[in-house]
Amino acid sequence: MTARDTVLPVVLGRARRALAAAVVASLTLAAPAATAPAVAATAAPVVTVCRDSDLPYWPTVVAGDVHVVGHCWLTGLVVTGDVVVTPGAVLSADGLRLQGDLRLRGGSSAWVRSSRIGGGVQAEGAAELGLDGVRVARSVRGRIAETTIESTVVAGAVNVAAPDDGAPGQGLHLLRSTVGGWVNVHAGHDDIAWSTLSRGLTLSWTRSAIVSESTVLGDVTVRRAAGTVRLGGWRWHPLGWSRPFAGPTDVGGDLVLEANDAAPVLTTLDVAGDLLCTGSSRAPEIADDVVVAGARTGRCS
């Protein structure tokens, strides 16, 4: 074998490898560059500001949120987002169809009638909330000085707290309404009449309260009341007249009176469960027309 016979295969092998590398390089350069997946741009929320005026009348549809500044009137509108009442502002609404929440900021007020709220009502130190003839799909919650709920259906709970200073008019006024969830009330001068509570009722640190001609399907608890709480009997009308003969107030569970400073007054009351009285400085006043199906314990025995 000659030197030529030995070198030629080596040279041919190197040539083939160089040609293959050149082909791969050309294919790599020809291929399109890989790109990162496109990220959809997030659209900024649509906000309509209602400032010391009213928005157009029905059947206008407002897409997104409405922020209330000053005093705003919303009449016969459909709002697809939330209505936010900014600090110190006032909302007056009639025939509103709100798909989101009604949100009240510090010191704001809202009066809503003949409307539907697809979400709930949330308040952060609001001055006033008035609902008249409204259907609320979720709950009413938050810190509100004065809450008036009349001829209204709340599918969820009502959980409100008034300031602790005991000013007249502050508290919850629940009249001719239906609540699907629990009703929790803190402080204030509270008034519940002609209403149906599908769960229970808890009154804590109330300055005064009356529950009249209403039905509570669960337990009723009165805890650490600073003033007189009347359960059952008639209610004074704001114009001054009263009904001397009232229908009974029905409690579907237990009635619990716990650690109250003043003596609760019980009259025209039907309790399906027990009457439990613990830790109060004075025994409650119990009229002869109070019916308790279960046991009477503590200072109620």
ABEGO torsion letter per residue (X at the ends): XBAAAAAAAAAAAAAAAAAAAAAAAAAAAABBBBBBBBBBBBBBBBBBBBBGBBBBBOABBBBEBBBBBEBBBBBGBBBABBBBBBBGBBBBBBGBBBABBBBBBBGBBBBBBGBBBABBBBBBGBABBBBBGBBBABBBBEBBABBBBBGBBBABBBBBBBBAAGBBGBEBBBBGBBBABBBBBBEEBBBBBGBBBABBBBBBGBABBBBBGBBBABBBBBBGBABBBBBEEBBBBAAGBBBABBBBBBBABBBBBBGBABBBBBBGBBBABBBBBBGBABBBBBBAABBBABBBBEAAX
